[in-house]
Amino acid sequence: MELSFLGAAREVTGSCHYLEACGKKILIDCGMEQGPDEYEHQDLPMAPGVIDYVFLTHAHIDHSGRLPLLAKLGFRGQVFATDATCDLCSIMLRDSAHIQEFEAEWRNRKGKRAGREEIEPLYTMADAEQVIEQLVSCRYNEIIEICEGIRIRFVDVGHLLGSASIEVWLEENGTSRKIAFSGDIGNINQPLIKDPSYISEADYVVMESTYSGRFHQRPPDYSAALAEIIQRTFDRGGNVVIPSFAVGRTQEMLYFLREVKACGLVKGHDHFPVYVDSPLANEATTIFNDNRMDCFDEEAMELVRKGINPITFPDLHISITSDDSKAINFTDTPKVIISASGMCEAGRIKHHLKHNLWRKESTVVFVGYQAVGTTGRALLDGAQTVKLFGEVIDVEAEIVSLQGVSGHADQDGLLRWLNAFTTKPKRVFVVHGESTAADTFAKLVQETYGIPAVAPDFQERYDLISNTLLEKGVQRELKKAPAAKVSGVFARLLAAGQRLLNVIEHNQHGANKDLARFADQINSLCDKWDR
């Protein structure tokens, strides 16, 4: 039984852990690095075709976004996730594939004029469709036997609709171990979804540390705070622009805005329009409604029982087409515009910023984490200008951060989750945090609970039987100027070759007749391509 760390090791995004046990190779999450990643990207140290299963904590792209690439390179195993996570992945992975295809097409148009060779997208819609077919829906709190010696259970962790911690039981050669993967631990008292549930025992714990160095303020009255921003902005004739993550945060904003309208908290602007300008957000809202019975908290369900949809209201407008999106900025009526992406790096939000950042009357409200190097972070840090679509835009609008709206537990929340363990784990692995924060939190865990804790490096590997370090991780290189690299198509061919070797090994004890036919097929293929 071995555990190694292939992503979100001393980083906040790109979660991926690798478990070898009971003769199986398993990934826990397979996320995409987001924002201007600090490190050079490195591929998986094994052929994707040899992986048997993926256990997925939730649908956010930094946990699921490389699944289509995995399928593209030969992975054909099952991906286990909660019902709601499977529903969300069905739209989010398609959306991610669309972005990959669009960006490759855009770069190729520019590259063609410069005489550069065409590039292919990281993955395509067909790759996303392939891995979506491999999703296996699971219910919360049910123990699932994956194969001989491996069982898992998904526990609601309150971060996103369908998000989960995953308990993994392993039994091999008479020895048993249990690992708890926290996933992203949710904040308490969030709208719509339930507070985190807790796990009471495990031999090993792999836990996130995103906000381990922060303490959330006492939860404010979000609706009142939002109403105050809307009031002063509308009174001066401006628009309220909310860059929002399409899945999760947008639905929370709709919950607050319904309350603002229902309680009449904005005066003198009756029936003010609210626009949701994100096709992905609109699809996600439908999925939230479809999963309300399993995932909504008691407060939201009380509204449902009264016949009130907690995330819709009069004067809510859904923008579908690009023409719908463009029309929003050509009316003088003060309005609220919710659009993606949440960090202002792509999508329709950039158009709304272009039309509103230069207006002193308008307000841009940030309601989520802004990674260093993103446009959103630059605005929060006081940038006087930003570049959008090749044009420099002066920042005259009011820039506001709605404090306390966070889907991640702070230090107290993380310790509360860990404190639920009634017996001490053998070791805690701290991941999904910036390097210094992860180290500091590991030290805090060790000092507070007397549990060995470590923030592993990339590819660090541990023996779960003896609780020993097998291989020290590597220090990943900081990004540098792009160098010549193997083309994406050739990398795909190499992965296919590695998968073929794995298939050959799996057929070692097959019938001689079948093995001879297999060998003939391989030789025939080699004759065709051996130039």
C-alpha positions in Angstrom: 0.0 0.0 0.0 1.6 3.2 -1.2 0.5 6.8 -1.4 2.1 9.6 -3.4 1.3 13.2 -4.3 1.0 14.3 -7.9 -0.8 17.6 -7.6 -1.7 20.3 -5.2 1.5 19.5 -3.3 2.5 22.9 -1.9 0.0 24.4 -4.4 -3.6 25.5 -4.2 -4.8 23.9 -7.4 -4.3 20.8 -9.5 -5.3 18.2 -6.8 -4.2 14.7 -7.6 -3.1 11.9 -5.3 -2.0 8.4 -6.3 -2.8 5.3 -4.3 -1.4 1.8 -5.1 -3.1 -1.0 -3.2 -4.6 -4.5 -3.7 -3.0 -4.7 -7.2 -4.9 -1.5 -8.3 -3.7 1.9 -9.3 -6.0 4.7 -8.2 -6.1 8.5 -8.5 -8.0 10.6 -6.0 -8.9 13.7 -8.1 -7.3 14.7 -11.3 -7.4 18.4 -11.3 -6.2 21.2 -13.6 -3.8 23.8 -12.4 -5.5 27.2 -12.6 -4.3 30.7 -12.8 -0.7 31.5 -13.7 0.7 28.3 -12.1 4.0 28.9 -10.2 5.6 25.7 -11.4 6.4 24.0 -14.6 3.6 21.6 -15.4 4.6 18.0 -15.1 2.8 15.0 -16.5 1.7 11.9 -14.5 4.6 9.6 -13.8 2.6 6.6 -15.2 0.7 5.9 -18.4 -3.0 6.9 -17.9 -4.0 3.6 -19.4 -2.7 1.7 -16.4 -4.9 3.5 -13.9 -7.8 1.4 -12.7 -10.1 3.9 -10.9 -10.5 7.6 -10.1 -12.2 8.7 -6.8 -13.4 12.3 -7.3 -14.1 14.6 -4.3 -16.0 17.2 -6.3 -16.6 18.9 -9.7 -14.4 22.0 -9.5 -12.0 22.1 -12.4 -9.0 22.2 -10.1 -10.1 18.7 -8.9 -11.6 17.3 -12.1 -10.3 19.3 -15.0 -7.7 16.8 -16.3 -10.0 13.8 -16.5 -10.7 14.4 -20.2 -7.0 14.4 -20.8 -6.7 11.2 -18.9 -9.3 9.7 -21.2 -7.6 11.1 -24.2 -4.3 9.3 -23.2 -5.9 5.9 -22.7 -7.7 5.8 -19.3 -10.8 3.6 -19.5 -11.4 2.9 -15.8 -14.4 4.0 -13.7 -14.6 7.5 -12.1 -16.6 7.3 -8.8 -18.3 10.4 -7.5 -21.5 11.6 -5.8 -24.7 11.9 -7.8 -24.5 15.7 -7.9 -20.8 15.7 -8.7 -21.5 13.5 -11.8 -24.3 15.9 -12.8 -22.0 19.0 -12.5 -19.1 17.2 -14.2 -21.3 16.5 -17.2 -21.5 20.3 -17.9 -18.3 21.5 -16.4 -16.0 19.1 -18.3 -17.8 19.9 -21.6 -17.4 23.6 -20.9 -13.7 23.1 -20.1 -13.3 21.2 -23.4 -15.0 24.0 -25.3 -12.5 26.5 -23.8 -9.6 24.2 -24.7 -10.8 24.0 -28.3 -11.6 27.7 -28.6 -8.2 28.7 -27.2 -6.3 26.3 -29.6 -8.3 27.7 -32.6 -7.5 31.3 -31.5 -3.8 30.6 -31.1 -3.7 28.7 -34.4 -5.2 31.7 -36.2 -2.5 33.9 -34.8 0.2 31.3 -35.3 -0.7 30.8 -38.9 0.1 34.4 -39.7 3.4 34.0 -38.0 4.2 30.7 -39.8 4.1 28.6 -36.6 3.1 24.9 -36.5 -0.5 24.3 -35.4 -1.1 23.2 -31.9 -3.9 20.9 -30.7 -6.1 21.5 -27.7 -5.2 19.9 -24.4 -8.4 17.9 -25.0 -11.5 18.0 -27.0 -15.2 17.7 -26.6 -15.0 14.0 -27.6 -12.5 13.4 -24.8 -14.8 15.0 -22.3 -17.8 13.0 -23.5 -15.6 9.8 -23.2 -14.8 10.4 -19.5 -18.3 11.5 -18.7 -19.4 8.0 -19.8 -17.0 6.6 -17.3 -18.6 8.4 -14.3 -20.2 6.2 -11.7 -22.8 7.9 -9.5 -22.7 7.2 -5.7 -24.9 8.3 -2.9 -23.7 10.0 0.3 -22.9 7.7 3.3 -23.2 4.4 1.5 -20.2 2.0 1.6 -19.3 0.9 -1.9 -17.2 -2.2 -2.6 -14.9 -1.2 -5.5 -13.1 -4.5 -5.8 -11.7 -7.1 -3.6 -9.9 -5.3 -0.7 -11.1 -1.8 -1.5 -14.2 0.0 -0.2 -15.1 3.7 -0.2 -17.7 6.1 1.2 -18.5 9.6 0.3 -19.3 12.0 3.2 -20.8 15.5 2.6 -18.1 18.1 3.2 -20.2 21.2 2.6 -17.9 22.9 0.0 -20.0 22.6 -3.2 -23.1 20.8 -4.3 -22.1 17.1 -4.2 -18.7 17.8 -2.6 -17.3 15.0 -0.4 -14.6 13.7 1.8 -13.8 10.2 0.8 -13.1 7.3 3.2 -11.1 4.5 1.7 -10.7 1.1 3.4 -7.9 -1.1 2.2 -7.3 -4.8 3.0 -4.4 -6.6 1.5 -2.5 -9.8 2.7 -4.3 -9.7 6.0 -3.4 -6.1 6.7 -6.0 -3.3 6.7 -5.6 0.5 6.6 -8.1 3.4 6.2 -7.4 6.7 4.6 -9.6 9.8 4.8 -9.2 12.3 1.9 -10.8 15.6 3.1 -11.4 17.1 -0.3 -12.1 20.8 0.0 -13.6 21.4 3.5 -16.6 23.8 3.4 -17.2 26.8 5.4 -20.1 26.7 7.9 -23.4 28.6 7.5 -23.2 28.8 3.8 -26.5 29.3 1.9 -28.2 26.4 0.2 -25.8 23.5 1.0 -25.3 21.7 4.3 -22.5 22.3 6.8 -19.6 19.8 6.6 -20.1 16.3 8.1 -17.3 14.7 9.9 -15.2 11.5 10.0 -14.4 9.9 13.2 -11.4 7.6 12.5 -8.7 6.9 9.9 -5.1 5.6 9.9 -4.1 8.4 7.6 -5.6 11.8 6.7 -5.0 13.8 3.6 -6.4 17.3 4.1 -6.5 20.6 2.4 -5.0 23.8 3.8 -6.2 26.5 1.4 -7.2 29.0 4.1 -5.3 27.4 6.9 -3.6 30.8 7.7 -6.8 32.8 7.8 -9.7 33.4 10.1 -13.0 34.3 8.5 -14.8 37.2 10.0 -18.0 36.5 11.9 -20.5 35.8 9.2 -22.2 39.1 8.3 -25.7 39.6 7.1 -24.8 38.9 3.5 -28.1 40.1 2.1 -27.9 43.4 4.0 -24.3 43.9 2.9 -25.1 43.2 -0.7 -28.2 45.5 -0.5 -26.1 48.3 0.8 -23.7 48.0 -2.2 -26.6 47.9 -4.7 -28.3 50.8 -3.0 -25.4 53.3 -3.3 -24.4 52.1 -6.8 -28.0 52.4 -8.2 -28.4 55.8 -6.4 -25.5 57.2 -8.5 -26.8 55.5 -11.7 -24.2 52.7 -12.0 -24.3 48.9 -12.5 -23.2 46.3 -9.9 -21.0 43.8 -11.7 -20.3 40.5 -9.8 -17.5 38.3 -11.3 -18.6 34.9 -10.0 -17.7 31.3 -10.3 -20.5 29.7 -12.4 -21.0 26.7 -10.1 -21.6 27.3 -6.5 -21.0 31.0 -6.0 -23.5 32.2 -8.6 -26.3 30.2 -6.9 -25.3 31.6 -3.6 -25.6 35.1 -5.0 -29.0 34.3 -6.4 -30.1 33.1 -2.9 -29.0 36.5 -1.4 -30.6 38.6 -4.1 -33.9 36.7 -3.7 -33.8 37.7 -0.1 -32.9 41.3 -0.9 -35.9 41.6 -3.2 -38.3 39.6 -0.9 -37.4 41.9 2.1 -37.4 45.1 0.0 -33.9 46.0 1.2 -33.1 48.3 -1.8 -35.3 51.4 -1.8 -36.4 53.5 -4.8 -35.3 50.9 -7.4 -38.3 48.6 -7.4 -38.1 45.6 -9.8 -34.4 46.2 -10.5 -33.1 43.7 -13.1 -30.6 40.9 -12.3 -28.8 39.3 -15.2 -27.0 36.0 -15.0 -24.7 36.0 -18.0 -23.1 32.6 -18.1 -24.5 29.6 -19.9 -22.6 27.3 -17.6 -24.0 29.0 -14.5 -27.5 28.7 -15.9 -27.0 24.9 -16.5 -25.5 24.6 -13.0 -28.5 26.3 -11.4 -30.8 23.7 -13.0 -28.6 21.0 -11.5 -28.8 22.7 -8.0 -32.6 22.6 -8.3 -32.6 18.9 -9.4 -30.4 17.9 -6.4 -32.1 20.0 -3.7 -33.6 17.0 -1.8 -30.2 15.5 -1.1 -28.0 18.6 -0.8 -29.9 21.6 0.3 -29.7 22.6 4.0 -32.7 22.9 6.3 -33.2 26.7 5.8 -33.3 26.3 2.0 -35.6 23.2 2.3 -38.0 25.2 4.5 -38.4 27.7 1.6 -38.9 24.7 -0.8 -41.6 23.3 1.4 -43.4 26.7 1.3 -43.3 26.5 -2.5 -40.5 29.1 -2.8 -37.6 28.4 -5.1 -34.6 29.8 -3.1 -32.6 30.7 -6.2 -35.1 32.5 -8.5 -37.2 35.6 -8.3 -39.0 38.2 -10.4 -36.9 40.4 -12.7 -34.2 37.7 -13.0 -33.0 37.5 -16.6 -31.0 34.6 -18.1 -28.7 35.4 -20.9 -28.1 32.6 -23.3 -26.8 33.8 -26.6 -24.0 36.3 -27.2 -26.5 38.8 -28.5 -28.3 38.5 -25.1 -25.0 39.2 -23.4 -24.2 42.2 -25.6 -27.6 43.8 -25.1 -27.1 44.0 -21.3 -24.7 46.9 -21.5 -26.9 48.9 -23.9 -29.6 49.9 -21.5 -29.3 52.8 -19.0 -31.3 51.1 -16.3 -29.1 50.3 -13.2 -28.7 46.5 -12.9 -26.9 43.7 -11.3 -24.8 41.6 -13.6 -23.5 38.2 -12.5 -21.0 36.7 -14.9 -18.1 34.2 -15.2 -15.2 33.7 -14.8 -14.9 34.4 -11.1 -11.2 35.6 -11.5 -12.0 37.7 -14.6 -9.5 35.7 -16.7 -11.9 34.5 -19.4 -15.6 34.5 -20.5 -18.3 37.1 -20.7 -17.2 38.9 -17.5 -14.4 40.6 -19.4 -17.0 42.3 -21.7 -18.9 43.6 -18.7 -15.7 44.9 -17.0 -14.8 46.7 -20.3 -18.1 48.5 -20.2 -18.1 49.3 -16.5 -14.6 49.6 -15.0 -14.2 53.1 -16.5 -17.5 54.4 -14.9 -17.2 56.0 -11.5 -20.9 55.2 -11.0 -20.5 51.4 -11.2 -19.2 48.9 -8.7 -17.4 45.6 -9.1 -18.0 43.2 -6.3 -15.7 40.2 -5.7 -17.2 37.3 -3.9 -14.5 34.6 -4.2 -10.8 33.9 -4.0 -8.6 35.8 -6.5 -5.4 34.0 -7.4 -2.1 36.0 -7.6 -1.6 37.1 -11.2 -5.2 37.2 -12.3 -7.1 40.2 -13.4 -9.4 39.9 -10.4 -6.5 40.0 -8.0 -5.0 43.0 -9.8 -8.2 44.9 -9.3 -8.5 44.0 -5.7 -4.9 45.1 -5.2 -5.7 48.5 -6.5 -4.6 48.4 -10.2 -5.3 51.7 -11.9 -5.6 50.2 -15.3 -6.2 46.7 -16.7 -5.8 45.4 -20.3 -8.9 43.8 -21.8 -9.1 42.6 -25.4 -5.9 44.4 -26.2 -7.2 47.8 -24.9 -6.0 49.5 -21.7 -9.0 50.4 -19.5 -8.9 52.9 -16.7 -10.2 51.7 -13.4 -12.6 54.3 -12.0 -15.4 52.0 -10.7 -15.7 51.2 -7.0 -14.0 47.9 -6.2 -15.5 45.9 -3.3 -14.8 42.5 -1.8 -17.8 41.0 0.0 -16.0 39.6 3.0 -17.0 36.3 4.5 -18.4 34.7 1.4 -16.1 31.7 1.2 -16.6 28.1 0.3 -13.5 27.1 2.2 -13.1 26.5 5.9 -10.7 28.8 7.7 -8.1 27.6 10.2 -10.8 27.1 12.9 -12.9 25.1 10.4 -10.0 22.9 9.4 -9.1 22.2 13.0 -12.8 21.5 13.8 -12.9 18.9 11.0 -9.7 17.3 12.2 -10.8 17.4 15.9 -13.7 15.1 15.0 -11.3 12.1 14.8 -11.8 10.2 18.0 -8.5 8.3 17.6 -5.2 9.9 16.5 -4.3 9.1 12.8 -0.8 7.7 12.2 0.0 10.7 10.0 -1.7 13.8 8.5 -0.7 14.9 5.0 -1.3 18.6 4.3 -2.0 19.5 0.7 -3.9 22.0 -1.4 -2.2 25.1 0.1 0.5 27.5 -0.7 3.9 26.1 0.4 4.5 28.3 3.5 0.8 27.9 4.6 0.9 24.1 4.2 4.2 23.9 6.2 2.8 26.2 8.9 -0.4 24.3 9.2 1.3 20.9 9.4 3.4 22.2 12.3 0.2 23.5 14.0 -1.4 20.1 13.6 1.6 18.3 15.1 1.8 20.8 18.0 -1.9 20.8 18.7 -2.7 17.0 18.4 0.7 15.3 18.7 0.1 13.7 15.3 3.0 13.5 12.8 2.1 15.9 10.0 3.9 16.8 6.8 3.3 19.0 3.7 4.6 16.6 1.0 6.5 17.7 -2.1 5.6 16.7 -5.6 5.9 12.9 -6.1 6.7 12.2 -2.4 5.8 8.6 -1.7 4.9 6.8 1.5 4.4 3.2 2.6 1.1 3.0 4.4 1.9 -0.4 6.1 5.0 0.8 7.9 4.2 4.5 7.9 7.5 5.4 6.4 8.8 7.7 3.7 9.8 5.7 0.6 10.9 8.5 -1.7 11.4 12.2 -1.0 9.5 14.5 -3.3 11.1 16.7 -5.8 11.3 20.5 -5.8 9.5 21.5 -8.9 11.1 24.1 -11.1 9.7 27.6 -11.3 8.3 28.6 -14.6 10.7 29.9 -17.2 10.7 30.8 -20.8 9.0 28.2 -23.0 11.3 25.6 -24.4 10.9 23.2 -27.3 8.8 20.3 -26.2 7.3 17.1 -27.6 4.1 17.9 -29.5 0.8 17.0 -27.9 0.0 14.5 -30.6 3.3 12.7 -30.2 2.8 12.6 -26.4 -0.6 11.0 -27.0 1.2 8.4 -29.2 3.7 7.6 -26.5 0.9 7.2 -24.0 -0.8 4.8 -26.3 2.4 2.8 -26.6 2.7 2.6 -22.8 -0.9 1.5 -22.5 -0.2 -1.3 -25.1 2.7 -2.6 -22.9 0.4 -2.7 -20.0 -2.2 -4.6 -21.9 0.4 -7.1 -23.0 1.5 -7.6 -19.3 -2.2 -8.2 -18.3 -2.5 -10.9 -20.9 0.6 -12.8 -19.8 -1.4 -15.9 -18.8 -3.8 -15.8 -21.8 -4.4 -18.7 -24.2 -1.5 -19.3 -26.6 -3.8 -19.0 -29.6 -5.1 -15.6 -28.4 -1.6 -14.3 -27.6 -0.3 -15.4 -31.1 -3.1 -13.5 -32.8 -2.4 -10.4 -30.6 1.3 -10.6 -31.5 0.4 -10.8 -35.2 -1.8 -7.7 -35.0 0.9 -5.7 -33.3 3.5 -6.8 -35.8 1.2 -5.9 -38.7 0.7 -2.5 -37.2 4.5 -2.1 -36.8 5.1 -3.1 -40.4 2.7 -0.4 -41.5 4.4 2.4 -39.5 8.1 1.3 -39.3 9.5 3.6 -41.9 
